[in-house]
Amino acid sequence: MSFYKNFEEYNLEATESVKEKYAKIIEGVGEDVSREGLVKTPERAAKAMMFLTQGYEQDPVEILKAAMFKEDYDDMVIIKDIELYSLCEHHMLPFFGKAHVAYIPNGHIVGLSKIPRIVDVFARRLQVQERLTHDILECLNNTLKPQGVAVVIEASHMCMMMRGVQKQNSVTTTSGFRGQFEKQETRNEFLKLISSDLS
């Protein structure tokens, strides 16, 4: 059974509540919720929303701690181009893009798959890109206690593309640095290594 199905079953009561609210929203915009094409839309939308906000049910610290290993490696570790999808908390419209994450170990390394998982945990919540960047940065810094952490996120926001200023080609970049990455030389090395991905 997939995680998606397990998640739906675990949140059955909450999903039912959200489903009822989506039905009212559909009626509120002037549609007929009993119309053939919309009959199952409240349920589908509720399940999608629960999936897109599943990060509230996950503990990023425990995810990291479950895959920490003692290791003497003390050079930079970078994971680039981590796809992310989140919901803007202001309009509940998607924003999406990629994250570049680096850390310099200080006696411990972490399983590489856990860093994209941490990105997903925080992205699967109602967010702003600035806080998403900070959440990932501080979680890694406080849990791994490395010599340094760096996070850069590039994302496109549907709230800017579909409505408001309607700027379809705009990209927002946020960054955060701790420890050794606060030194210009280390920061520049990291930015150079990901520069092929930054326009």
Sequence and secondary structure as in RCSB ss.txt:
>XXXX:A:sequence
MSFYKNFEEYNLEATESVKEKYAKIIEGVGEDVSREGLVKTPERAAKAMMFLTQGYEQDPVEILKAAMFKEDYDD
MVIIKDIELYSLCEHHMLPFFGKAHVAYIPNGHIVGLSKIPRIVDVFARRLQVQERLTHDILECLNNTLKPQGVA
VVIEASHMCMMMRGVQKQNSVTTTSGFRGQFEKQETRNEFLKLISSDLS
>XXXX:A:secstr
  HHHHHHHHTHHHHHHHHHHHHHHHHHTT  TTSGGGTTHHHHHHHHHHHHTGGGG  HHHHHHTTEEE    S
 EEEEEEEEEEEETTT  EEEEEEEEEEE SSEEE TTHHHHHHHHHHSSEE HHHHHHHHHHHHHHHH  SEEE
EEEEEEEHHHHTSTT  TT  EEEEEEEEGGGSHHHHHHHHHHTGGG  
